[in-house]
Amino acid sequence: MSTTTAVILAAGQGTRMLSTLPKVLHPILGRPLAHYALDAARSATASQPVMVIGHGGDAVRQALGEAAHYVVQEPQLGTAHAVQQAETLLKGRTDYVLVTYADMPLLRAETLTRLVQAQQAQRGPVTMLTVIAEDPRGFGRILRDADGRVSGIVEEAQATPEQLKIHELNVGVYCFSADFLWDALRRVPLSPKGEYYLTDVIGIAVADGLDVQALAAEDAAEMIGINTRVHLAEAAALLRERINRQWMLAGVTLTAPATTYIEPGVAVGRDTVIEPNTHLRGKTIIGENCIIGPNTVIVDTSIGSHCKVLASMLESAVMEDHVEIGPFGHLRKGAYLCQGVHMGNFGEVKNSRLGPGTKMGHFSYIGDAGIEADVNIGAGTITCNFGMDGKKSRTEIGAGAFIGSDTLLVAPVTIGKGAVTGSGAVVTHDVPPDTIVVGVPARPLRAREKHD
């Protein structure tokens, strides 16, 4: 069985980005550019790619970790020289070499798979990816002989007026027979600019009388490379459109797709409705039959089914089924809302668990707390979780307790099952079960009778 390994070129300086951050690490929909190339190449070849790094190589290696094998191009003498850096690692260990770029985030795994399969099915040493497009975007033109066979590539700067009219463009993505590639790279001539260009390998194959196969990409948008922040924004918009379309075809309603931002790692259940100006980021998971938004940002959060989130911010939180929050709610890291919880407007929860059926009024803050089932938290309630020693402490509230409006719970403190705090109470000591406390500081008024 033949093997294919991808070599991803990521050594360029990216000077037109005008940034201290290496170009391939600039984020697009929450991920570095290079992640998209790595994922597509790995899927197409079923093997770990080799990434050629140079400018900012240490930062690239640190950011991407073990997602690739790394080789360093130093000095940086062109694309052919870059691929040559992988020879020591790959020679004799792979049958085919797929060459692609870290700054092409729209290039699909399916397209690369077609390229690899086309090369494996032919006798010639190389299959190149081309695209038919009206806008050349600076790509070289594909030259063909009278029989329609590829005869070479001419770069845009060197093309004649007649050649500039050619609409078949060289994308720069290739699948090579490995043995041919390593030999041909040694024969690439030095350009007038002092670099070795991978496009010259095509000329070498033609000069040797070998067939060069061209595979036309189905979607010209896949070929967009990132050289400026304008390109970055253009690619991001197309990627968002692709992802949004995927979810709509999967049974999710986006009422305003143009204003909906969904990152690649997000999952959304069927019959969920995403309202305008909603951002779903990171590893967010949303169940079925939810209404999310408008004007909502959700990051790394798990949401069950039949939930409603209106104009709120959720970060690293969990919501079980049938939970409602907002408008203007804020779930911070560690917030866990059990089934049937209702959280009113301008509420905030951090590192706390709200038990099933608990109702939390508006303008309340619950932090570092454990709240059992069917608790009523009145408007303006605050857990004062920082002590005089500067350390955080916990608040515990038992099932069925009733916390009156504007109650301050000074941690560490425990409110017993069925206890009640009066409006405006400042609770500094534990409250026994079924007890009513009022005042500042709060003191027991009487035992709570069952009919209260």
ZAMARGU-4260 file (C-alpha; in steps of 0.2 Angstrom, whole numbers, plus 5000, padded with zeros to 4 digits):
<rodrens>
0) 5000/5000/5000 | 5007/5017/4995 | 5010/5031/5008 | 5008/5050/5006 | 5015/5063/5017
5) 5011/5081/5017 | 5025/5095/5017 | 5017/5111/5023 | 5027/5127/5019 | 5026/5140/5033
10) 5043/5148/5034 | 5039/5165/5025 | 5041/5181/5034 | 5023/5188/5029 | 5030/5205/5029
15) 5014/5212/5021 | 5005/5208/5037 | 5015/5221/5046 | 5015/5211/5062 | 5027/5204/5075
20) 5016/5188/5075 | 5021/5175/5062 | 5009/5176/5048 | 5003/5157/5050 | 4998/5161/5068
25) 4986/5175/5064 | 4969/5169/5070 | 4955/5165/5059 | 4938/5160/5067 | 4948/5156/5083
30) 4962/5146/5076 | 4979/5150/5069 | 4979/5149/5050 | 4991/5135/5050 | 4978/5124/5060
35) 4967/5123/5044 | 4981/5117/5033 | 4987/5104/5046 | 4969/5097/5048 | 4966/5096/5029
40) 4983/5088/5025 | 4982/5076/5039 | 4964/5071/5033 | 4970/5069/5015 | 4986/5058/5019
45) 4981/5049/5035 | 4998/5054/5041 | 5007/5067/5052 | 5012/5082/5041 | 5029/5089/5040
50) 5029/5108/5042 | 5044/5119/5036 | 5047/5133/5048 | 5058/5148/5047 | 5053/5165/5052
55) 5046/5164/5070 | 5049/5146/5070 | 5050/5144/5088 | 5033/5153/5091 | 5025/5142/5077
60) 5032/5126/5085 | 5026/5131/5102 | 5009/5136/5096 | 5005/5120/5086 | 5014/5108/5097
65) 5014/5090/5091 | 5002/5093/5077 | 5017/5091/5064 | 5035/5086/5062 | 5046/5101/5060
70) 5060/5105/5049 | 5069/5122/5048 | 5073/5132/5032 | 5088/5143/5036 | 5092/5153/5026
75) 5076/5155/5016 | 5080/5152/4998 | 5063/5149/4990 | 5050/5136/4989 | 5060/5122/4981
80) 5073/5125/4994 | 5060/5124/5008 | 5053/5107/5002 | 5071/5101/5001 | 5073/5103/5019
85) 5061/5088/5022 | 5071/5076/5011 | 5081/5069/5026 | 5066/5066/5036 | 5055/5058/5022
90) 5067/5050/5009 | 5064/5032/5008 | 5049/5033/5020 | 5035/5039/5009 | 5030/5036/4991
95) 5021/5052/4987 | 5024/5070/4994 | 5009/5082/4995 | 5015/5100/4995 | 5004/5114/5002
100) 5004/5130/5012 | 5000/5135/5029 | 4992/5151/5023 | 4978/5143/5013 | 4964/5141/5026
105) 4950/5138/5014 | 4958/5123/5005 | 4948/5108/5009 | 4953/5090/5014 | 4942/5084/5000
110) 4952/5094/4987 | 4968/5087/4993 | 4962/5070/4993 | 4957/5071/4975 | 4974/5078/4971
115) 4983/5063/4980 | 4971/5050/4972 | 4974/5058/4954 | 4993/5057/4956 | 4992/5039/4963
120) 4982/5034/4948 | 4994/5041/4935 | 5011/5036/4929 | 5018/5053/4928 | 5029/5061/4942
125) 5017/5075/4947 | 4999/5081/4948 | 4997/5100/4951 | 4981/5109/4957 | 4975/5122/4946
130) 4960/5134/4946 | 4950/5143/4932 | 4947/5160/4938 | 4945/5178/4931 | 4955/5186/4945
135) 4972/5179/4944 | 4977/5185/4961 | 4996/5185/4956 | 4996/5166/4952 | 5006/5160/4937
140) 4998/5154/4921 | 4997/5136/4915 | 5005/5134/4898 | 4999/5119/4887 | 5005/5113/4871
145) 4995/5110/4855 | 4989/5093/4862 | 4983/5101/4878 | 4996/5094/4889 | 5004/5105/4902
150) 5021/5112/4895 | 5026/5124/4909 | 5021/5138/4921 | 5025/5156/4918 | 5024/5168/4933
155) 5014/5183/4931 | 5028/5195/4931 | 5036/5186/4917 | 5021/5183/4906 | 5018/5191/4890
160) 5002/5200/4886 | 4995/5185/4877 | 4999/5173/4892 | 4991/5185/4904 | 4975/5181/4896
165) 4976/5163/4902 | 4963/5159/4915 | 4970/5143/4921 | 4981/5147/4936 | 4994/5138/4946
170) 4989/5136/4964 | 5006/5130/4969 | 4999/5114/4977 | 5006/5098/4971 | 5007/5079/4974
175) 5024/5072/4968 | 5031/5055/4966 | 5044/5056/4980 | 5059/5048/4971 | 5056/5060/4956
180) 5054/5075/4968 | 5071/5073/4978 | 5081/5071/4962 | 5072/5086/4953 | 5075/5097/4968
185) 5094/5096/4965 | 5091/5101/4947 | 5081/5117/4950 | 5091/5132/4944 | 5095/5148/4954
190) 5083/5162/4950 | 5089/5180/4946 | 5082/5184/4964 | 5094/5171/4971 | 5080/5158/4976
195) 5075/5141/4970 | 5057/5140/4964 | 5046/5124/4966 | 5037/5129/4950 | 5054/5125/4940
200) 5051/5106/4945 | 5036/5106/4933 | 5048/5112/4919 | 5061/5099/4923 | 5047/5085/4922
205) 5042/5092/4905 | 5060/5093/4899 | 5062/5075/4904 | 5048/5070/4893 | 5037/5065/4908
210) 5018/5068/4909 | 5012/5082/4921 | 4994/5081/4926 | 4983/5096/4931 | 4968/5094/4942
215) 4956/5109/4942 | 4949/5114/4959 | 4930/5115/4959 | 4929/5130/4970 | 4941/5145/4966
220) 4938/5152/4984 | 4948/5137/4991 | 4964/5144/4983 | 4964/5161/4992 | 4981/5163/5001
225) 4984/5175/5015 | 4996/5189/5012 | 4988/5204/5020 | 4975/5207/5034 | 4963/5211/5019
230) 4965/5193/5013 | 4963/5187/5031 | 4946/5196/5033 | 4941/5190/5015 | 4945/5172/5020
235) 4936/5173/5037 | 4920/5179/5029 | 4921/5164/5016 | 4924/5152/5030 | 4910/5159/5041
240) 4898/5157/5026 | 4904/5139/5023 | 4901/5135/5042 | 4885/5143/5043 | 4878/5135/5027
245) 4884/5118/5035 | 4873/5121/5050 | 4858/5127/5041 | 4859/5111/5030 | 4860/5101/5046
250) 4844/5108/5053 | 4849/5123/5062 | 4840/5140/5059 | 4851/5155/5057 | 4839/5170/5056
255) 4853/5182/5050 | 4868/5171/5043 | 4878/5187/5039 | 4879/5192/5057 | 4881/5175/5064
260) 4899/5169/5069 | 4902/5151/5072 | 4919/5144/5075 | 4924/5126/5068 | 4924/5117/5085
265) 4906/5121/5089 | 4892/5109/5088 | 4873/5114/5087 | 4858/5102/5088 | 4843/5102/5076
270) 4829/5114/5077 | 4839/5126/5087 | 4837/5144/5082 | 4852/5156/5081 | 4847/5174/5082
275) 4857/5189/5074 | 4873/5195/5081 | 4877/5179/5090 | 4895/5172/5092 | 4898/5154/5096
280) 4916/5150/5100 | 4928/5137/5105 | 4922/5120/5110 | 4904/5126/5113 | 4890/5112/5112
285) 4872/5117/5110 | 4858/5105/5111 | 4841/5104/5101 | 4827/5116/5101 | 4836/5130/5109
290) 4834/5149/5105 | 4851/5157/5106 | 4852/5176/5105 | 4851/5189/5098 | 4867/5198/5104
295) 4875/5183/5113 | 4892/5177/5115 | 4895/5159/5120 | 4913/5152/5123 | 4918/5134/5128
300) 4901/5131/5135 | 4889/5116/5135 | 4871/5120/5133 | 4857/5106/5134 | 4841/5105/5124
305) 4826/5117/5125 | 4836/5131/5133 | 4834/5150/5130 | 4849/5162/5130 | 4844/5180/5127
310) 4858/5194/5124 | 4870/5186/5136 | 4888/5181/5139 | 4893/5163/5143 | 4911/5157/5146
315) 4916/5140/5151 | 4899/5136/5159 | 4886/5122/5158 | 4868/5123/5156 | 4857/5108/5157
320) 4840/5106/5148 | 4826/5119/5150 | 4837/5133/5157 | 4833/5151/5153 | 4844/5166/5156
325) 4845/5184/5151 | 4844/5197/5145 | 4861/5203/5149 | 4866/5188/5159 | 4884/5182/5162
330) 4889/5165/5166 | 4908/5164/5170 | 4920/5150/5172 | 4913/5136/5182 | 4895/5141/5182
335) 4883/5126/5181 | 4865/5128/5179 | 4855/5112/5182 | 4838/5108/5174 | 4825/5120/5174
340) 4835/5135/5181 | 4829/5152/5177 | 4841/5167/5178 | 4834/5184/5176 | 4842/5200/5168
345) 4858/5207/5173 | 4862/5191/5183 | 4880/5184/5185 | 4886/5167/5191 | 4904/5161/5193
350) 4911/5145/5199 | 4894/5140/5207 | 4881/5126/5204 | 4862/5131/5204 | 4851/5116/5208
355) 4836/5110/5198 | 4822/5122/5197 | 4831/5136/5206 | 4825/5154/5201 | 4838/5168/5202
360) 4831/5186/5201 | 4839/5200/5192 | 4854/5211/5197 | 4861/5196/5207 | 4878/5190/5208
365) 4882/5172/5214 | 4900/5167/5215 | 4909/5152/5223 | 4892/5144/5229 | 4883/5128/5230
370) 4864/5130/5228 | 4852/5116/5230 | 4835/5113/5221 | 4821/5125/5221 | 4829/5139/5229
375) 4822/5157/5226 | 4836/5170/5225 | 4829/5187/5226 | 4834/5202/5215 | 4850/5211/5220
380) 4857/5196/5230 | 4876/5195/5231 | 4887/5182/5238 | 4902/5191/5246 | 4915/5178/5243
385) 4931/5187/5247 | 4935/5187/5266 | 4945/5200/5276 | 4960/5189/5273 | 4959/5191/5254
390) 4954/5173/5251 | 4938/5167/5243 | 4926/5157/5253 | 4910/5147/5249 | 4892/5150/5251
395) 4880/5135/5253 | 4861/5136/5251 | 4850/5122/5255 | 4835/5116/5245 | 4819/5126/5246
400) 4827/5141/5254 | 4821/5159/5250 | 4834/5173/5249 | 4825/5190/5250 | 4829/5204/5238
405) 4846/5213/5242 | 4852/5200/5253 | 4871/5200/5256 | 4878/5183/5260 | 4895/5185/5268
410) 4905/5169/5265 | 4909/5157/5272 | 4891/5155/5276 | 4878/5141/5275 | 4859/5144/5273
415) 4850/5129/5279 | 4836/5120/5270 | 4820/5129/5269 | 4827/5145/5278 | 4822/5163/5273
420) 4832/5179/5273 | 4823/5195/5274 | 4825/5209/5261 | 4841/5219/5264 | 4848/5206/5276
425) 4867/5205/5278 | 4870/5187/5283 | 4887/5184/5292 | 4883/5168/5301 | 4876/5151/5297
430) 4857/5150/5296 | 4849/5134/5303 | 4836/5125/5292 | 4818/5132/5292 | 4823/5148/5300
435) 4819/5166/5296 | 4833/5179/5298 | 4832/5198/5295 | 4842/5214/5298 | 4860/5220/5298
440) 4868/5209/5304 | 4855/5196/5301 | 4847/5188/5317 | 4834/5174/5318 | 4816/5181/5319
445) 4808/5165/5322 | 4807/5147/5315 | 4799/5146/5298 | 4782/5136/5299 | 4778/5124/5286
450) 4763/5135/5279 | 4775/5151/5277
</rodrens>
